[in-house]
Amino acid sequence: MEGTHMATKLTQKALAALRAKHAEDPSAPVLTRTITKNGIKAASFDNQAASRLDRTFSVEVPTGKVSNQKHSGRCWEFSLLNTLRHKFATKYHVKDFELSENYLFFWDKIERANIFYRNVEQTARQPINDRLVQFLFDNPGEDGGQWAMAASLVQKYGVVPASVMPETYNTDNTSEFQEVLSRKLRKDGLKLRQLVMNGANEAELQSLEKSMLQEVYRMAAYSFGEPPTHFDLEYRDDEHQYHRTANLTPQQFYQDYFDTDLDDYVVVTNSPDKPFNQLYSLPDEDNIIGGKPIEFLNVDMGVLTDVAVQQLKSGETIWFGNDVLRQMDRKAGYLDAHLFESAKLFGINGHMTKAQRLLTGEGEVSHAMTLTGVDLVNETPTKWKVENSWGVENGDKGYFVMTQEWFDAYVYEVVVHKQFLAPEFQALLTEPARRLPAWDPLS
């Protein structure tokens, strides 16, 4: 194209010049030996990180033993249930009480299959290579999710103790079930698309959907066990007092024992690739028809940080979405923006802004964890205490420590009570949400 300079074919002369220029680097031999022997991360690890990541926090919510999602993508459920069980533990004096992730996971599979069928029918006349249709068929049996999806499940189905519906092999290791379910849903989706194209009426479509959903229910029941409709709540508190309530439904248990109205909470987001002070929605990711919509209030990072600190000061832990695989030492439980200086190792400038990382796919919301503490110096956060769901073998008995720089760079969402938002931000929650495409970085 005229006026455009494009890369040209690499000639032998050009390749020889690359080799000659590299030979001028006096540090090349020693760095080559170091990096090839130890790998990029080990060679660029900052051994001074430990001094920045001591585990003392001026504000800390008492919590107990961490949970373990094992080989599954259910962090979004674990983190919400963590915030709920912390409240139960405080109110009823039961330190290590745990709620069943399996219970919510079962119903998520049923609900997500149901909404998949609806979405496939609504897009049936669009080409199969349409970007939204491709998104729907990409991985319909996936584990990942959003806070609002977990909240919708709790609001509709309630919760049960982990002892009532414990984990199974297939909830600890979800890849086999995910593979079979995704294949089934894709096949079902193609059949539904064809019926719509052939002019099937609503009754025919609903009849087929019903039989398809029954098959999904059977798959989930065989793999996870069938959820209880009633159960007896039994526990001993930290003073060894015995408690029992018979014949509770999961919905009754939530209503009677938890005083958290999930509609009072909002997902506060920092996504600088789009305008701030705006409410956004992701309707193509909703998991329950008629359930809680996936919405985000996008604000400056200073606002997000402030509301998170306020909620921790009030004694309540926080669900937060982040990109955990960046600058993380899993075994030590470190999250530090300068933990690995790989760009400096190679003598390049690797800096990208948060907005640039989101726009290019470098940044993503890959994980959800729970904020349980913060260290304030002159009311300014320096580091945070993080409850993960990777078991006690990682970090300090499962707890990670995160610097403020990492928080600024790789935290995208916190879920806080509306009361901590200033009036001007609360007012934004009543405005129509701007719809985001299914492939937005916040998805």
RODO-2510 file (C-alpha; in nm, 4 decimals, decimal comma):
residues 443
     n   res          X          Y          Z
     1     m     0,0000     0,0000     0,0000
     2     e     0,1381     0,3397    -0,0988
     3     g     0,2799     0,5326     0,1929
     4     t     0,2947     0,2261     0,4178
     5     h     0,6253     0,0713     0,5202
     6     m     0,5969    -0,3040     0,5628
     7     a     0,8361    -0,5724     0,6812
     8     t     1,0300    -0,7280     0,3974
     9     k     1,1699    -1,0723     0,3318
    10     l     1,4617    -1,1658     0,5572
    11     t     1,7682    -1,2006     0,3372
    12     q     2,0933    -1,3751     0,4285
    13     k     2,2512    -1,0322     0,4612
    14     a     1,9836    -0,9216     0,7093
    15     l     2,0220    -1,2406     0,9127
    16     a     2,3998    -1,1992     0,9226
    17     a     2,3523    -0,8457     1,0538
    18     l     2,1322    -0,9747     1,3385
    19     r     2,3998    -1,2279     1,4320
    20     a     2,6782    -0,9702     1,4171
    21     k     2,4913    -0,7192     1,6298
    22     h     2,4187    -0,9841     1,8938
    23     a     2,7905    -1,0746     1,9038
    24     e     2,8665    -0,7184     2,0166
    25     d     2,6776    -0,7769     2,3462
    26     p     2,9425    -0,8537     2,6149
    27     s     2,6815    -0,9970     2,8539
    28     a     2,5412    -1,2406     2,5965
    29     p     2,7516    -1,5485     2,6928
    30     v     2,6828    -1,5340     3,0676
    31     l     2,3117    -1,4496     3,0242
    32     t     2,2736    -1,7316     2,7731
    33     r     2,4228    -1,9777     3,0231
    34     t     2,2063    -1,8422     3,3073
    35     i     1,8761    -1,8394     3,1203
    36     t     1,9208    -2,1680     2,9352
    37     k     2,0192    -2,3430     3,2600
    38     n     1,7604    -2,1936     3,4962
    39     g     1,4729    -2,0674     3,2830
    40     i     1,3386    -1,7149     3,2452
    41     k     1,1454    -1,6931     3,5720
    42     a     1,4204    -1,8246     3,7969
    43     a     1,6800    -1,6056     3,6270
    44     s     1,4697    -1,2903     3,6656
    45     f     1,3280    -1,3560     4,0163
    46     d     1,3717    -1,0705     4,2655
    47     n     1,5093    -1,2213     4,5852
    48     q     1,4275    -0,8999     4,7722
    49     a     1,0556    -0,9572     4,7244
    50     a     1,0206    -1,1218     5,0653
    51     s     1,1116    -0,7946     5,2359
    52     r     0,8175    -0,6231     5,0639
    53     l     0,5792    -0,9083     5,1366
    54     d     0,5880    -0,9631     5,5119
    55     r     0,2540    -1,0885     5,6421
    56     t     0,1570    -0,8200     5,8920
    57     f    -0,1658    -0,6290     5,8272
    58     s    -0,3157    -0,3367     6,0163
    59     v    -0,6697    -0,4366     5,9113
    60     e    -0,7501    -0,8084     5,9135
    61     v    -1,0776    -1,0011     5,9168
    62     p    -1,0480    -1,3263     6,1171
    63     t    -1,0897    -1,6277     5,8880
    64     g    -1,0238    -1,9988     5,9125
    65     k    -0,8890    -2,2795     5,6975
    66     v    -0,8863    -2,2184     5,3223
    67     s    -1,0877    -2,4233     5,0729
    68     n    -0,9492    -2,6051     4,7691
    69     q    -1,1025    -2,5934     4,4216
    70     k    -0,8414    -2,8468     4,3028
    71     h    -0,8466    -2,9090     3,9252
    72     s    -1,1506    -2,6992     3,8440
    73     g    -1,2396    -2,3482     3,7334
    74     r    -1,4890    -2,2814     4,0129
    75     c    -1,3010    -1,9972     4,1848
    76     w    -1,5952    -1,7600     4,1305
    77     e    -1,8184    -1,9904     4,3378
    78     f    -1,5525    -2,0582     4,6006
    79     s    -1,4876    -1,6895     4,6560
    80     l    -1,8550    -1,6011     4,7043
    81     l    -1,9085    -1,8950     4,9383
    82     n    -1,5949    -1,7902     5,1275
    83     t    -1,7432    -1,4467     5,1966
    84     l    -2,0678    -1,6102     5,3147
    85     r    -1,9039    -1,8732     5,5334
    86     h    -1,6891    -1,6085     5,7013
    87     k    -2,0103    -1,4373     5,8122
    88     f    -2,1587    -1,7659     5,9329
    89     a    -1,8388    -1,8455     6,1218
    90     t    -1,8465    -1,5092     6,2983
    91     k    -2,2175    -1,5088     6,3774
    92     y    -2,2407    -1,8699     6,4984
    93     h    -1,8827    -1,9124     6,6261
    94     v    -1,7840    -2,1956     6,3910
    95     k    -1,4306    -2,1239     6,2731
    96     d    -1,3834    -2,3657     5,9832
    97     f    -1,7405    -2,4020     5,8582
    98     e    -1,7589    -2,4645     5,4816
    99     l    -2,0443    -2,4427     5,2325
   100     s    -2,0896    -2,6874     4,9456
   101     e    -1,9408    -2,5725     4,6177
   102     n    -2,0651    -2,8945     4,4587
   103     y    -2,4255    -2,7917     4,5292
   104     l    -2,3974    -2,4644     4,3361
   105     f    -2,1871    -2,6288     4,0651
   106     f    -2,4605    -2,8852     3,9956
   107     w    -2,7294    -2,6225     3,9482
   108     d    -2,4994    -2,4042     3,7399
   109     k    -2,4603    -2,6877     3,4894
   110     i    -2,8379    -2,7266     3,4594
   111     e    -2,9073    -2,3539     3,4355
   112     r    -2,6244    -2,2878     3,1939
   113     a    -2,7399    -2,5641     2,9598
   114     n    -3,0911    -2,4184     2,9689
   115     i    -2,9778    -2,0653     2,8808
   116     f    -2,7450    -2,2060     2,6141
   117     y    -3,0438    -2,3628     2,4379
   118     r    -3,2291    -2,0300     2,4470
   119     n    -2,9308    -1,8340     2,3159
   120     v    -2,8736    -2,0842     2,0352
   121     e    -3,2352    -2,0535     1,9237
   122     q    -3,2201    -1,6734     1,9323
   123     t    -2,9101    -1,6718     1,7110
   124     a    -3,0099    -1,9662     1,4895
   125     r    -3,0511    -1,7538     1,1768
   126     q    -2,7068    -1,6006     1,2130
   127     p    -2,4153    -1,7748     1,0347
   128     i    -2,2327    -2,0410     1,2343
   129     n    -1,9139    -1,8354     1,2001
   130     d    -2,0796    -1,5239     1,3437
   131     r    -1,8658    -1,4047     1,6342
   132     l    -2,1436    -1,4375     1,8944
   133     v    -2,2452    -1,7818     1,7685
   134     q    -1,8821    -1,8904     1,7826
   135     f    -1,8646    -1,7615     2,1414
   136     l    -2,1720    -1,9667     2,2365
   137     f    -2,0313    -2,2867     2,0864
   138     d    -1,6704    -2,2324     2,1961
   139     n    -1,6890    -2,4048     2,5364
   140     p    -2,0524    -2,4325     2,6504
   141     g    -1,9673    -2,6727     2,9335
   142     e    -1,6984    -2,4521     3,0890
   143     d    -1,6462    -2,3989     3,4631
   144     g    -1,5551    -2,0292     3,4698
   145     g    -1,7956    -1,7597     3,5791
   146     q    -1,8709    -1,4210     3,7285
   147     w    -1,9727    -1,3063     4,0765
   148     a    -2,3287    -1,2309     3,9611
   149     m    -2,3608    -1,5868     3,8313
   150     a    -2,2753    -1,7285     4,1736
   151     a    -2,5074    -1,4760     4,3390
   152     s    -2,7923    -1,5805     4,1070
   153     l    -2,7444    -1,9445     4,2038
   154     v    -2,7523    -1,8628     4,5761
   155     q    -3,0611    -1,6459     4,5371
   156     k    -3,2508    -1,9188     4,3501
   157     y    -3,1240    -2,2386     4,5114
   158     g    -2,9901    -2,1352     4,8523
   159     v    -2,6852    -2,3073     5,0018
   160     v    -2,6022    -2,6227     5,1960
   161     p    -2,3091    -2,7182     5,4222
   162     a    -2,0222    -2,8992     5,2523
   163     s    -2,0952    -3,2058     5,4648
   164     v    -2,4434    -3,2340     5,3086
   165     m    -2,3181    -3,2392     4,9479
   166     p    -1,9410    -3,2987     4,9553
   167     e    -1,6984    -3,2832     4,6659
   168     t    -1,6666    -3,5754     4,4252
   169     y    -1,3899    -3,6851     4,1908
   170     n    -1,5657    -3,5008     3,9088
   171     t    -1,5961    -3,1709     4,0956
   172     d    -1,2322    -3,1850     4,2026
   173     n    -1,1307    -3,2771     3,8468
   174     t    -1,3801    -3,1226     3,6077
   175     s    -1,2070    -3,1596     3,2709
   176     e    -1,3610    -3,4996     3,1856
   177     f    -1,7164    -3,3834     3,2570
   178     q    -1,6555    -3,0525     3,0813
   179     e    -1,5378    -3,2305     2,7676
   180     v    -1,8406    -3,4614     2,7505
   181     l    -2,0899    -3,1854     2,8333
   182     s    -1,9455    -2,9399     2,5818
   183     r    -1,9649    -3,2005     2,3065
   184     k    -2,3265    -3,2801     2,3929
   185     l    -2,4290    -2,9140     2,4059
   186     r    -2,2621    -2,8404     2,0737
   187     k    -2,4498    -3,1270     1,9118
   188     d    -2,7762    -3,0175     2,0757
   189     g    -2,7123    -2,6625     1,9567
   190     l    -2,6660    -2,7688     1,5966
   191     k    -2,9916    -2,9641     1,6105
   192     l    -3,1815    -2,6690     1,7564
   193     r    -3,0375    -2,4347     1,4922
   194     q    -3,1543    -2,6703     1,2181
   195     l    -3,5049    -2,6972     1,3637
   196     v    -3,5385    -2,3193     1,3809
   197     m    -3,4190    -2,2887     1,0212
   198     n    -3,6750    -2,5525     0,9227
   199     g    -3,9550    -2,3502     1,0805
   200     a    -4,0207    -2,5589     1,3939
   201     n    -4,2831    -2,4113     1,6250
   202     e    -4,2315    -2,3211     1,9904
   203     a    -4,3946    -2,6385     2,1219
   204     e    -4,1600    -2,8576     1,9169
   205     l    -3,8555    -2,6659     2,0348
   206     q    -3,9621    -2,6767     2,4002
   207     s    -4,0279    -3,0508     2,3829
   208     l    -3,6803    -3,1162     2,2441
   209     e    -3,5184    -2,8807     2,4951
   210     k    -3,6912    -3,0651     2,7801
   211     s    -3,5494    -3,4000     2,6722
   212     m    -3,2039    -3,2487     2,6168
   213     l    -3,2074    -3,0870     2,9600
   214     q    -3,3132    -3,4159     3,1192
   215     e    -2,9996    -3,5714     2,9721
   216     v    -2,7852    -3,2930     3,1186
   217     y    -2,9496    -3,3475     3,4570
   218     r    -2,8713    -3,7183     3,4375
   219     m    -2,5085    -3,6482     3,3495
   220     a    -2,4710    -3,4076     3,6418
   221     a    -2,6489    -3,6370     3,8890
   222     y    -2,4305    -3,9335     3,7925
   223     s    -2,1138    -3,7226     3,8168
   224     f    -2,1776    -3,4994     4,1197
   225     g    -2,4615    -3,6669     4,3067
   226     e    -2,8148    -3,5296     4,3205
   227     p    -2,8666    -3,2144     4,5307
   228     p    -3,0696    -3,2531     4,8525
   229     t    -3,4148    -3,0996     4,8775
   230     h    -3,4027    -3,1103     5,2607
   231     f    -3,1281    -3,1717     5,5145
   232     d    -3,0561    -3,1636     5,8869
   233     l    -2,8104    -2,8945     5,9951
   234     e    -2,5705    -3,0227     6,2615
   235     y    -2,2544    -2,8592     6,3934
   236     r    -2,0482    -2,7938     6,7057
   237     d    -1,9423    -2,4355     6,7644
   238     d    -1,5987    -2,3259     6,8835
   239     e    -1,7164    -2,3644     7,2457
   240     h    -1,8050    -2,7292     7,1626
   241     q    -2,1785    -2,6651     7,1941
   242     y    -2,3920    -2,8947     6,9765
   243     h    -2,6532    -2,7438     6,7431
   244     r    -2,9132    -2,9158     6,5255
   245     t    -3,1998    -2,7951     6,3070
   246     a    -3,3982    -3,0642     6,1249
   247     n    -3,5567    -3,0697     5,7800
   248     l    -3,4233    -2,7466     5,6325
   249     t    -3,4472    -2,6683     5,2625
   250     p    -3,1370    -2,5057     5,1089
   251     q    -3,3393    -2,1879     5,0546
   252     q    -3,4572    -2,1856     5,4188
   253     f    -3,1016    -2,2366     5,5384
   254     y    -2,9838    -1,9317     5,3469
   255     q    -3,2779    -1,7161     5,4525
   256     d    -3,2663    -1,8152     5,8199
   257     y    -2,8915    -1,8288     5,8822
   258     f    -2,7469    -1,5642     5,6497
   259     d    -2,8340    -1,1965     5,6629
   260     t    -2,6673    -1,1072     5,3319
   261     d    -2,8912    -0,9571     5,0649
   262     l    -2,6842    -1,0062     4,7506
   263     d    -2,8843    -0,7361     4,5720
   264     d    -2,7166    -0,4847     4,8038
   265     y    -2,3769    -0,5578     4,6476
   266     v    -2,2186    -0,4246     4,3316
   267     v    -1,9222    -0,5291     4,1183
   268     v    -1,6901    -0,2285     4,1122
   269     t    -1,4524    -0,2549     3,8177
   270     n    -1,1371    -0,0866     3,6958
   271     s    -1,1245    -0,1443     3,3209
   272     p    -0,9427     0,1577     3,1740
   273     d    -0,9923     0,0371     2,8164
   274     k    -1,3429     0,1854     2,8372
   275     p    -1,4897     0,5064     2,9870
   276     f    -1,5155     0,5357     3,3652
   277     n    -1,8247     0,6268     3,5690
   278     q    -2,0461     0,4049     3,3576
   279     l    -2,2492     0,0921     3,4320
   280     y    -2,1820    -0,1964     3,1931
   281     s    -2,3477    -0,5361     3,1433
   282     l    -2,2546    -0,8739     2,9920
   283     p    -2,5943    -1,0326     2,9157
   284     d    -2,4456    -1,2987     2,6871
   285     e    -2,2738    -1,4513     2,9919
   286     d    -2,5786    -1,4668     3,2214
   287     n    -2,6256    -1,8210     3,3535
   288     i    -2,9897    -1,8113     3,4697
   289     i    -3,2865    -1,6888     3,2668
   290     g    -3,4408    -1,4165     3,4818
   291     g    -3,1485    -1,4274     3,7242
   292     k    -2,9181    -1,1541     3,8506
   293     p    -2,7658    -0,9667     3,5543
   294     i    -2,3888    -0,9458     3,5174
   295     e    -2,3136    -0,5769     3,5683
   296     f    -2,0025    -0,3705     3,6399
   297     l    -1,9610    -0,0155     3,7679
   298     n    -1,6401     0,1009     3,5992
   299     v    -1,4413     0,3519     3,8069
   300     d    -1,0948     0,4905     3,8626
   301     m    -0,8585     0,2628     4,0559
   302     g    -0,8506     0,5033     4,3484
   303     v    -1,2249     0,4648     4,3968
   304     l    -1,2036     0,0858     4,3739
   305     t    -0,9227     0,0775     4,6307
   306     d    -1,1084     0,3066     4,8694
   307     v    -1,4303     0,1028     4,8759
   308     a    -1,2330    -0,2187     4,9270
   309     v    -1,0536    -0,0694     5,2275
   310     q    -1,3824     0,0564     5,3732
   311     q    -1,5453    -0,2856     5,3529
   312     l    -1,2490    -0,4597     5,5158
   313     k    -1,2540    -0,1996     5,7932
   314     s    -1,6208    -0,2856     5,8512
   315     g    -1,5180    -0,6474     5,9149
   316     e    -1,6378    -0,8001     5,5868
   317     t    -1,4229    -0,9904     5,3378
   318     i    -1,4350    -0,9182     4,9635
   319     w    -1,4752    -1,1220     4,6430
   320     f    -1,2285    -0,9878     4,3845
   321     g    -1,1454    -1,0701     4,0234
   322     n    -0,7844    -1,0598     3,9073
   323     d    -0,5186    -1,1967     3,6737
   324     v    -0,3484    -1,4266     3,9237
   325     l    -0,0991    -1,5866     3,6863
   326     r     0,0886    -1,2578     3,6381
   327     q     0,3908    -1,1996     3,8627
   328     m     0,2896    -1,4768     4,1030
   329     d     0,4913    -1,7253     4,3068
   330     r     0,2368    -1,9976     4,3811
   331     k     0,4373    -2,1882     4,6403
   332     a     0,5419    -1,8822     4,8408
   333     g     0,2047    -1,7138     4,7959
   334     y     0,3533    -1,3917     4,6557
   335     l     0,1787    -1,1431     4,4261
   336     d     0,4242    -0,8637     4,3426
   337     a     0,4347    -0,6513     4,0272
   338     h     0,8174    -0,6737     4,0211
   339     l     0,8557    -1,0370     4,1235
   340     f     1,0014    -1,1379     3,7861
   341     e     1,1924    -0,8750     3,5879
   342     s     1,1966    -1,0728     3,2646
   343     a     1,1926    -0,7667     3,0376
   344     k     1,5051    -0,6262     3,2067
   345     l     1,6656    -0,9685     3,1806
   346     f     1,6452    -0,9384     2,8013
   347     g     1,7178    -0,5660     2,7923
   348     i     1,3776    -0,4745     2,6505
   349     n     1,0967    -0,2441     2,7570
   350     g     0,8052    -0,4735     2,8372
   351     h     0,5807    -0,2178     3,0053
   352     m     0,2177    -0,2031     2,8949
   353     t    -0,0528     0,0037     3,0600
   354     k    -0,3523    -0,1720     3,2099
   355     a    -0,5680    -0,0472     2,9217
   356     q    -0,3168    -0,1739     2,6631
   357     r    -0,3080    -0,5160     2,8250
   358     l    -0,6878    -0,5412     2,8195
   359     l    -0,7151    -0,4211     2,4594
   360     t    -0,4600    -0,6717     2,3292
   361     g    -0,5620    -0,9783     2,5289
   362     e    -0,2514    -0,9613     2,7485
   363     g    -0,4758    -0,8796     3,0440
   364     e    -0,7767    -1,0809     3,1543
   365     v    -0,9852    -1,1616     3,4592
   366     s    -0,8561    -1,5146     3,5062
   367     h    -0,9287    -1,5864     3,8729
   368     a    -1,1365    -1,4879     4,1756
   369     m    -1,0064    -1,4789     4,5329
   370     t    -1,1026    -1,3192     4,8642
   371     l    -0,9521    -1,0112     5,0278
   372     t    -0,9277    -1,0651     5,4043
   373     g    -0,6862    -0,7922     5,5152
   374     v    -0,4919    -0,4807     5,4212
   375     d    -0,1892    -0,3027     5,5647
   376     l    -0,2378     0,0740     5,5842
   377     v     0,0448     0,3238     5,6343
   378     n    -0,0962     0,6723     5,6928
   379     e    -0,4286     0,5327     5,5617
   380     t    -0,2627     0,4311     5,2331
   381     p    -0,2623     0,0597     5,1397
   382     t     0,0782    -0,1009     5,0951
   383     k    -0,0160    -0,4696     5,0788
   384     w    -0,3184    -0,6995     5,1064
   385     k    -0,3967    -1,0370     5,2608
   386     v    -0,5589    -1,2778     5,0149
   387     e    -0,7490    -1,5986     5,0786
   388     n    -0,7066    -1,8292     4,7814
   389     s    -0,8895    -2,1542     4,7031
   390     w    -0,5839    -2,3638     4,6147
   391     g    -0,5510    -2,5531     4,9430
   392     v    -0,3137    -2,5156     5,2370
   393     e     0,0022    -2,6250     5,0537
   394     n     0,0429    -2,2890     4,8769
   395     g     0,1357    -1,9601     5,0422
   396     d     0,0979    -1,9337     5,4187
   397     k    -0,1524    -2,2147     5,4788
   398     g    -0,3325    -2,1071     5,1627
   399     y    -0,3123    -1,7313     5,2185
   400     f    -0,1274    -1,5063     4,9734
   401     v     0,0164    -1,1577     5,0205
   402     m    -0,0208    -0,8939     4,7473
   403     t     0,1548    -0,5595     4,7047
   404     q    -0,0406    -0,2444     4,6226
   405     e     0,1402    -0,2229     4,2874
   406     w     0,0138    -0,5702     4,1961
   407     f    -0,3345    -0,4689     4,3128
   408     d    -0,3250    -0,1618     4,0865
   409     a    -0,1991    -0,3556     3,7856
   410     y    -0,3830    -0,6878     3,7995
   411     v    -0,6996    -0,6442     4,0069
   412     y    -1,0024    -0,5674     3,7899
   413     e    -1,3070    -0,6181     4,0135
   414     v    -1,4148    -0,6028     4,3768
   415     v    -1,7622    -0,6790     4,5100
   416     v    -1,8684    -0,4372     4,7813
   417     h    -2,1837    -0,3267     4,9594
   418     k    -2,3463    -0,0245     4,7950
   419     q    -2,3210     0,1695     5,1209
   420     f    -1,9480     0,2189     5,0645
   421     l    -2,0023     0,3990     4,7338
   422     a    -2,0278     0,7777     4,7320
   423     p    -2,3760     0,9098     4,6356
   424     e    -2,2676     1,0020     4,2826
   425     f    -2,1605     0,6421     4,2185
   426     q    -2,4739     0,4977     4,3761
   427     a    -2,6754     0,7132     4,1356
   428     l    -2,4976     0,5505     3,8401
   429     l    -2,6409     0,2144     3,9436
   430     t    -2,9902     0,3308     3,8474
   431     e    -2,8894     0,4275     3,4942
   432     p    -2,9246     0,1878     3,1985
   433     a    -2,6217    -0,0388     3,1644
   434     r    -2,4192    -0,0221     2,8456
   435     r    -2,4077    -0,3665     2,6874
   436     l    -2,0643    -0,5188     2,6364
   437     p    -1,9947    -0,7843     2,3726
   438     a    -1,9471    -1,1420     2,4936
   439     w    -1,5742    -1,1238     2,4134
   440     d    -1,5018    -0,8127     2,6184
   441     p    -1,1904    -0,8517     2,8411
   442     l    -1,4156    -0,8495     3,1493
   443     s    -1,5826    -1,1710     3,0337
***
